[in-house]
């Protein structure tokens, strides 16, 4: 789904983008003083959910977390910047990209520390999927992310089908027929 010139139904990614900032405290860290991966994942999911709900204008639930990458450790005392924006909307789902930077508060150095792609589905009060508005990319970077989101979606769907086939094959009993 893409936006036609002059379309009023779609939204640019900038309208729903989020930046969350956290200070890493000792209760967020493991015994080595590094931010717990699960804590960072929670923060990333919350930021992405806010983006999804802002874009859709509806309640959205996490459907998938793809290719989360932890690139650099984040230590107690670091400032965490979580940037999230919608990459593409499909019929009832949308992909949100999340990029995490760690900042040293003493010298201000920022380093890319983690990234992930999350898929959300808009739902009604009964949990049934609802349509979402299209994304209207404005910049070259937004157009690139828009195209790449379709490729990731095709990979997810192909993997889902492959797993479905494997489950179907393994569900067949290995017992020889009775004589």
KOLSERO-826605 format. One line per 3 residues: their letters; for each residue x, y, z of N, C-alpha, C. Coordinates in Angstrom, 3 decimals. Atoms other than C-alpha are relative to their C-alpha. Last residue first. Layout:
<atoms>
A> X/Y/Z/X/Y/Z/X/Y/Z; ... .
</atoms>
This chain:
<atoms>
XXX> 0.282/1.067/0.966/-2.752/-55.799/9.537/-1.265/-0.717/0.319; 0.334/1.284/-0.632/-2.512/-52.471/11.320/-0.328/-1.016/-1.081; 1.427/0.355/-0.054/-0.866/-49.624/9.388/-0.201/-1.386/0.619 .
XXX> 0.441/0.716/1.209/2.700/-48.786/10.337/-1.473/-0.377/0.123; 0.451/1.351/-0.314/3.075/-46.177/13.088/-0.442/-0.687/-1.290; -1.000/0.907/0.554/5.099/-43.143/12.102/-0.388/-1.461/0.194 .
XXX> -0.548/1.050/-0.873/2.099/-40.880/12.686/0.986/-0.893/-0.748; 0.400/1.314/0.511/1.710/-37.791/10.504/0.623/-1.080/0.882; 1.226/0.401/-0.691/2.058/-34.644/12.602/-0.484/-1.363/-0.475 .
XXX> -0.352/0.701/-1.234/5.678/-34.318/11.497/-1.231/-0.436/0.782; -0.715/1.244/0.290/4.635/-33.514/7.931/0.299/-0.780/1.273; 0.962/0.907/0.621/2.014/-30.942/8.985/0.658/-1.354/-0.275 .
XXX> 0.890/0.494/-1.060/4.460/-29.284/11.362/-0.987/-1.012/-0.563; -0.771/0.919/-0.840/7.024/-29.045/8.561/-0.856/-0.579/1.120; -0.192/1.252/0.737/4.460/-27.553/6.187/0.768/-1.021/0.828 .
XXX> 1.308/0.654/0.068/3.399/-24.928/8.724/0.125/-1.349/-0.705; 0.245/0.613/-1.309/7.060/-24.122/9.413/-1.341/-0.723/0.035; -0.921/1.124/-0.137/7.657/-23.539/5.694/-0.219/-0.717/1.331 .
XXX> 0.510/1.084/0.844/4.539/-21.370/5.445/0.889/-1.231/0.108; 1.220/0.510/-0.628/5.608/-19.213/8.411/-0.554/-1.188/-0.794; -0.417/0.813/-1.145/9.104/-18.876/6.941/-1.214/-0.611/0.697 .
XXX> -0.591/1.229/0.535/7.664/-17.709/3.613/0.433/-0.922/1.135; 1.087/0.827/0.524/5.404/-15.204/5.391/0.531/-1.318/-0.553; 0.797/0.505/-1.128/8.280/-13.831/7.478/-1.091/-0.947/-0.488 .
XXX> -0.798/1.016/-0.698/10.546/-13.562/4.412/-0.777/-0.606/1.165; 0.002/1.191/0.852/7.818/-11.760/2.441/0.810/-1.127/0.642; 1.332/0.611/-0.107/7.366/-9.343/5.346/-0.068/-1.278/-0.834 .
XXX> 0.053/0.718/-1.289/11.117/-8.683/5.496/-1.344/-0.696/0.178; -0.873/1.174/0.104/11.114/-7.841/1.782/-0.017/-0.809/1.296; 0.710/0.992/0.823/8.108/-5.535/2.200/0.835/-1.269/-0.138 .
XXX> 1.047/0.596/-0.847/9.849/-3.740/5.077/-0.780/-1.054/-0.779; -0.586/1.118/-0.738/12.889/-3.191/2.827/-1.020/-0.686/0.904; -0.262/1.125/0.919/10.852/-1.080/0.411/0.518/-1.222/0.758 .
XXX> 1.298/0.452/0.509/9.450/1.188/3.176/0.189/-1.226/-0.908; 0.568/0.832/-1.067/12.860/1.461/4.860/-1.343/-0.590/-0.431; -0.817/1.211/-0.113/14.352/2.680/1.569/-0.589/-0.935/1.045 .
XXX> 0.314/0.838/1.167/11.469/5.133/1.019/0.791/-1.306/0.046; 1.324/0.589/-0.249/11.892/6.476/4.579/-0.426/-0.885/-1.165; -0.166/1.018/-1.047/15.621/7.010/3.949/-1.326/-0.698/0.294 .
XXX> -0.653/1.150/0.637/14.928/8.839/0.669/0.170/-1.142/1.003; -1.432/-0.169/0.264/12.499/11.106/2.521/0.557/-1.242/-0.692; -0.307/-1.340/0.508/8.707/11.426/2.492/1.458/0.144/-0.431 .
XXX> -1.391/-0.397/-0.212/7.318/7.912/3.002/0.290/1.335/-0.677; -0.422/-0.849/1.118/3.517/7.847/3.053/1.437/0.445/0.234; -1.127/-0.868/-0.322/2.496/4.941/5.300/0.361/0.769/-1.264 .
XXX> -1.304/0.207/0.639/-0.934/3.463/4.668/1.050/0.972/0.530; -0.276/-0.913/1.110/-3.776/3.640/7.197/1.375/-0.274/-0.615; -0.836/-1.128/-0.424/-4.526/0.530/9.261/0.264/0.904/-1.199 .
XXX> -0.874/-0.632/1.001/-7.349/-1.982/8.769/0.787/1.166/0.602; 0.615/-1.155/0.649/-8.650/-3.798/11.863/0.958/0.574/-1.039; -0.843/-0.963/0.719/-7.789/-7.240/13.231/-0.815/1.080/-0.706 .
XXX> 0.038/0.227/1.448/-10.257/-8.859/15.666/0.842/1.064/-0.703; -1.249/0.610/0.441/-9.308/-8.835/19.354/0.050/-0.295/-1.484; 0.172/1.456/-0.044/-12.878/-8.246/20.530/1.262/-0.736/-0.453 .
XXX> 0.190/0.418/-1.397/-12.279/-4.584/21.447/-0.189/-1.505/0.155; 1.173/-0.611/-0.638/-10.851/-3.972/17.971/-0.144/-0.552/1.416; 1.137/0.856/-0.354/-7.337/-4.802/16.834/-1.145/0.823/0.577 .
XXX> 1.051/-0.830/-0.600/-4.397/-3.195/15.030/-1.200/-0.897/0.269; 1.314/0.145/0.625/-1.602/-5.697/14.419/-0.973/0.889/0.759; 1.183/-0.203/-0.836/2.032/-4.927/15.204/-1.254/-0.208/-0.827 .
XXX> 1.249/-0.037/0.754/5.289/-6.109/13.657/-1.155/0.075/0.982; 1.151/0.587/-0.676/8.597/-5.277/15.305/-1.225/0.152/-0.882; 1.219/-0.258/0.761/11.958/-4.674/13.647/-1.124/-0.731/0.708 .
XXX> 1.000/1.060/0.155/15.023/-4.435/15.843/-1.114/0.475/-0.914; 1.041/-0.264/1.002/18.220/-2.491/16.452/-0.977/-1.165/-0.015; 0.942/1.089/0.293/20.842/-2.221/19.200/-0.989/0.455/-1.068 .
XXX> -0.140/1.142/-0.902/23.845/-0.211/20.461/-0.919/-1.172/-0.321; 1.117/0.876/0.357/24.511/2.582/17.946/0.176/-1.300/0.781; -0.362/1.181/0.777/27.008/4.748/19.829/-1.259/-0.805/-0.283 .
XXX> 1.122/0.912/0.281/26.608/8.266/21.194/0.466/-1.120/-0.917; -0.172/0.912/1.132/29.478/10.172/22.818/-1.206/-0.925/-0.126; 1.039/-0.175/1.010/28.254/12.924/25.157/0.110/-0.907/-1.206 .
XXX> -0.574/-0.623/1.196/31.523/13.090/27.148/-0.999/0.167/-1.150; -1.165/-0.824/-0.328/30.234/12.511/30.680/0.535/0.716/-1.243; 0.417/-1.322/-0.463/26.708/11.297/29.865/1.167/0.939/0.326 .
XXX> -0.823/-0.215/-1.185/28.023/8.437/27.704/-0.316/1.410/0.496; -0.720/-1.266/-0.115/25.155/7.850/25.333/0.794/0.014/1.294; -0.444/-0.235/-1.372/23.827/4.510/24.174/0.779/1.309/-0.015 .
XXX> -1.326/-0.582/-0.190/21.842/4.462/20.963/0.292/0.067/1.487; -0.382/-0.381/-1.360/18.907/2.224/20.103/1.430/0.534/-0.003; -1.454/-0.145/-0.057/17.198/1.897/16.716/0.353/0.575/1.367 .
XXX> -0.489/-0.582/-1.254/13.648/0.601/16.387/1.527/0.004/-0.036; -1.439/0.151/-0.189/11.850/-0.047/13.107/0.426/0.710/1.271; -0.657/-1.131/-0.651/8.078/-0.471/13.197/1.479/-0.345/0.149 .
XXX> -1.338/0.259/-0.507/6.253/-2.774/10.796/0.577/1.287/0.560; -1.015/-0.964/0.392/2.516/-2.523/10.340/1.320/-0.370/0.639; -1.238/0.014/-0.783/-0.429/-4.851/10.373/0.932/1.103/-0.470 .
XXX> 0.348/-0.152/-1.423/-4.074/-4.792/9.305/1.239/0.046/0.892; 1.450/-0.151/-0.168/-3.734/-4.297/5.531/-0.377/0.260/1.457; 0.620/0.965/0.902/-0.013/-3.535/5.316/-1.502/0.105/0.254 .
XXX> 1.268/0.573/-0.457/1.710/-0.540/6.824/-0.499/-0.962/-1.067; 1.001/0.308/1.024/5.359/0.312/6.310/-1.243/-0.558/0.668; -0.645/0.193/1.298/8.408/1.620/8.151/-1.021/-0.205/-1.110 .
XXX> 0.674/0.982/0.846/6.782/3.094/11.261/0.724/-0.061/-1.346; 0.903/-0.577/0.997/9.200/4.909/13.521/-0.575/-1.110/-0.866; 0.899/0.943/0.658/11.173/4.217/16.679/-0.868/0.741/-1.001 .
XXX> 0.677/-0.673/1.103/14.188/5.892/18.257/-0.848/-1.026/-0.735; 0.717/0.975/0.824/15.301/4.608/21.667/-0.808/0.778/-1.029; 0.922/-0.693/0.910/17.956/6.753/23.359/-0.618/-1.058/-0.903 .
XXX> 0.484/0.791/1.133/19.630/5.084/26.345/-1.010/0.829/-0.784; 1.327/-0.469/0.406/21.687/7.206/28.747/-0.373/-0.782/-1.250; 0.202/-0.461/1.373/24.609/5.335/30.268/-1.432/0.512/-0.168 .
XXX> -0.415/-1.390/0.139/25.023/5.233/34.048/-0.128/0.538/-1.408; 0.626/-0.837/-1.028/24.908/1.450/34.291/0.579/1.407/-0.131; -0.407/0.143/-1.395/26.331/0.091/31.052/-0.829/0.875/0.933 .
XXX> 0.444/-1.262/-0.596/25.000/-0.545/27.564/0.199/-0.155/1.502; 0.558/0.016/-1.355/26.851/-3.287/25.710/-0.375/1.412/0.448; -0.963/-0.502/-0.982/27.224/-2.886/21.940/-0.622/-0.084/1.389 .
XXX> -1.274/-0.298/0.642/25.536/-4.524/18.943/1.097/0.406/0.976; -0.685/-0.720/-1.069/22.475/-6.275/20.360/1.431/0.214/-0.494; -1.458/0.087/-0.043/20.497/-7.226/17.264/0.522/0.859/1.143 .
XXX> -0.535/-0.899/-1.022/16.784/-7.979/17.151/1.507/-0.238/0.086; -1.416/-0.351/0.105/16.059/-9.683/13.869/0.470/1.042/1.006; -0.936/0.573/0.974/12.301/-9.751/14.021/1.397/0.553/0.187 .
XXX> -1.232/-0.766/-0.164/9.841/-9.246/16.856/1.022/-0.683/-0.896; -1.301/0.632/0.248/6.372/-10.426/15.948/1.118/0.978/0.318; 0.212/1.283/0.670/2.666/-9.799/16.601/1.319/-0.737/-0.213 .
XXX> -1.214/0.535/0.605/2.879/-6.983/19.155/-0.305/-1.369/-0.591; -0.694/1.008/-0.801/-0.572/-5.553/19.778/1.214/-0.510/-0.767; -0.842/0.910/0.779/-2.143/-2.369/18.467/0.722/-0.947/0.951 .
XXX> -0.801/0.871/-0.853/-5.045/-0.351/19.886/0.772/-0.950/-0.906; 0.731/1.127/-0.589/-6.186/2.111/17.244/0.925/-0.727/0.971; 1.125/-0.626/-0.688/-5.163/5.430/15.694/-0.888/-1.038/0.660 .
XXX> 1.277/0.660/0.293/-3.065/3.339/13.329/-1.193/0.745/0.576; 0.225/0.085/1.442/-0.029/5.636/13.277/-1.396/-0.542/-0.308; 0.110/-1.355/0.557/-0.169/6.661/16.928/-0.326/-0.058/-1.493 .
XXX> 1.312/-0.539/-0.384/-0.920/3.083/17.990/-0.192/1.419/-0.518; 1.066/0.735/0.691/2.015/1.681/16.012/-1.369/0.587/0.319; -0.024/-0.373/1.418/4.432/4.370/17.219/-1.168/-0.656/-0.734 .
XXX> 0.481/-1.383/0.067/3.429/3.834/20.854/-0.054/0.482/-1.443; 1.459/0.041/-0.174/3.820/0.077/20.390/-0.596/1.405/-0.064; 0.592/0.432/1.266/7.344/0.589/18.994/-1.526/-0.043/0.087 .
XXX> -0.181/-1.080/0.977/8.414/2.610/22.038/-0.677/-0.356/-1.321; 0.879/-1.110/-0.389/6.895/0.019/24.393/0.109/1.142/-1.003; 1.379/0.390/0.302/8.530/-2.882/22.545/-0.969/1.129/0.336 .
XXX> 0.157/-0.060/1.460/11.939/-1.166/22.606/-1.441/-0.323/-0.399; 0.027/-1.414/0.383/11.668/-0.519/26.364/-0.226/0.152/-1.504; 1.259/-0.574/-0.486/10.736/-4.156/26.968/-0.116/1.462/-0.415 .
XXX> 1.074/0.478/0.879/13.583/-5.375/24.747/-1.348/0.572/0.431; -0.066/-0.780/1.236/16.021/-3.178/26.678/-1.107/-0.421/-0.962; 0.438/-1.355/-0.328/14.874/-4.729/29.951/0.002/0.871/-1.253 .
XXX> 1.456/0.010/-0.141/15.134/-8.224/28.490/-0.561/1.371/0.332; 0.607/0.046/1.327/18.682/-7.581/27.317/-1.515/0.044/0.058; 0.593/1.298/0.329/19.713/-6.571/30.838/-0.660/0.064/-1.375 .
XXX> 1.459/-0.001/0.101/21.785/-3.386/30.852/-0.488/-1.386/-0.397; 0.565/-0.238/1.331/25.391/-4.202/31.684/-1.524/-0.040/0.056; 0.278/-1.421/0.162/26.865/-3.801/35.173/-0.542/0.375/-1.365 .
XXX> -1.157/-0.639/0.635/28.525/-7.215/35.138/-0.194/1.502/-0.189; -1.101/-0.044/-0.957/26.030/-8.654/37.672/1.268/0.622/-0.581; -0.427/1.309/-0.491/23.142/-7.752/35.351/1.201/0.168/0.933 .
XXX> -1.231/0.630/0.475/21.606/-4.313/34.977/0.226/-1.390/0.575; 0.200/0.369/1.403/18.259/-2.501/35.128/1.121/-0.904/-0.517; 1.061/1.015/0.055/18.260/-2.398/38.971/-0.344/-0.410/-1.432 .
XXX> -0.447/1.334/-0.408/21.670/-0.674/38.819/-1.095/-1.072/-0.070; -0.244/0.068/-1.442/20.237/2.259/36.845/0.431/-1.418/0.380; -0.188/1.369/-0.479/20.382/2.879/33.092/0.435/0.040/1.461 .
XXX> -1.289/0.086/-0.679/18.969/6.346/32.368/0.114/-1.420/0.538; -0.077/0.636/-1.319/16.146/6.193/29.849/1.422/0.124/0.534; -1.322/-0.119/-0.617/15.149/8.274/26.824/-0.065/-0.597/1.404 .
XXX> 0.064/0.194/-1.446/12.251/7.550/24.486/1.424/0.049/0.537; -1.313/0.153/-0.622/12.096/8.951/20.973/-0.224/-0.103/1.501; -0.176/-0.134/-1.448/8.891/8.332/19.057/1.486/-0.040/0.329 .
XXX> -1.325/0.362/-0.526/7.800/8.677/15.429/0.115/0.326/1.487; 0.160/0.949/-1.106/4.040/8.864/14.725/1.330/-0.384/0.650; 1.169/-0.306/-0.843/3.760/11.917/12.491/-0.120/-0.905/1.218 .
XXX> -0.338/-1.026/-1.000/7.330/11.521/11.163/-1.162/0.321/0.934; -0.576/0.578/-1.221/6.402/8.254/9.446/0.278/1.029/1.092; -1.460/0.118/0.053/4.156/10.119/6.978/0.534/-0.588/1.309 .
XXX> -0.715/-0.847/-0.959/0.457/9.293/7.125/1.499/-0.153/-0.196; -1.258/0.495/-0.533/-1.939/7.952/4.521/0.666/0.999/0.922; 0.219/1.158/-0.863/-5.630/8.750/3.994/1.284/-0.516/0.638 .
XXX> 0.153/-0.435/-1.390/-5.240/12.322/2.722/-0.127/-1.184/0.947; 0.837/0.891/-0.803/-3.832/11.419/-0.666/-0.072/0.500/1.433; 1.192/-0.680/-0.492/-2.493/14.420/-2.600/-0.911/-0.867/0.844 .
XXX> -0.203/-1.433/-0.200/-0.062/12.309/-4.567/-1.310/0.627/0.449; 0.074/-0.762/1.237/-0.958/8.658/-4.090/0.256/1.466/0.324; 0.848/-1.190/0.035/0.211/6.885/-0.985/0.055/0.656/-1.363 .
XX> -0.781/-1.227/0.050/1.506/3.330/-1.012/-0.941/1.174/-0.137; 0.848/-1.166/0.000/0.000/0.000/0.000/0.894/1.229/0.000 .
</atoms>
